[in-house]
Amino acid sequence: MNRIFTLYVVLLFFSCSNQANKSTVQKDVPRYYHQWKNDRIENLTAPFGWLSIVQLIWFKNEILTIGNQDEHDIKIKSDNVSSLGSFELKGDNILFLNSESNPFYNNDKIMDSMNIPTGENYKKESISYNSFQINTIKRGSKIGLRIRDSLSLKRKNFKGINYFDYNPEFMFTAKITYPDKNEMLSFSNKLDQQLSEPILAKLTFEYNQQSHTLSVTDAGDGNWFVVFGDLTNGVSTYGGGRFLYIKNQKGKPEVNLDFNLAENPPCYFTDFATCPLPSKANTFNIEILAGEKADQH
């Protein structure tokens, strides 16, 4: 009887200890961090997310053909039809031609032809066929087509993302300064193009008794975007830096800067991306041991 009572007390002790540890973990990690991780996986594994990209083709000649034969520039599986259509670059426009009324869709409408601007009025357009989606892409003077397949093996075999443990040491209250509208951030991308964008704000934070400043640009939706580098790049994180997305503070003096939300860029997941690289201004001589890691995926 005494043995049973003793065993019960021991089990109860460990049970309470485990519950206490679980409570501590839940208390220390913000809810938004868990939501961010869930949203990341959902976006990456979406039918036409980054994991579904299977080709990226730049216009070298004026015409890119689509079909299921080796001679076609864009190779996609098709039923009983070898040649599906073409994309022709004509000045500041791409002309899509459907060869035999194949089921190519744009905004749920079957397209026999479509004119896509690539000049000042350029915006990314997509055309879908079965499990495939074809998007226009423009990088500087380069114009091309990016092909996604919702049935891609990379999407099907995705094993998830590895992370550093959540570390509150890398969450800062950063001071915001708003520079002159003419101040630009210079950087390069995976295509070795030299680019520049307006700096919307500068975020200054203190770490290890040293001051560090990030220059942020437009994320494309009105919010802020940062590409940063640190000493973990090429060791425990992706060699081409990581991304941070921050809500536009609209004139506020401070912002919560949480490096636990640092993301691997699309180039970590696919060879068919053209990611920006960290600028000199946003490259730190410290280790940011937070956010996503660059392990097997």
URPE-V10004 format. One record per helix or strand of 3 or more residues. SS is the DSSP state (a for helix, b for strand). FROM is the first residue (numbers start at 0). LEN is the number of residues. If there is no record, write none. Layout:
BEGIN
ss->SS from->FROM len->LEN
ss->SS from->FROM len->LEN
END
This chain:
BEGIN
ss->a from->1 len->27
ss->a from->30 len->14
ss->a from->49 len->3
ss->b from->52 len->6
ss->b from->62 len->5
ss->b from->82 len->8
ss->b from->92 len->6
ss->b from->112 len->5
ss->b from->125 len->4
ss->b from->131 len->8
ss->b from->141 len->8
ss->a from->152 len->4
ss->a from->167 len->3
ss->b from->170 len->7
ss->b from->183 len->6
ss->b from->193 len->5
ss->b from->200 len->7
ss->b from->209 len->9
ss->b from->223 len->6
ss->b from->241 len->5
ss->b from->253 len->5
ss->a from->258 len->3
ss->a from->265 len->4
ss->a from->279 len->3
END
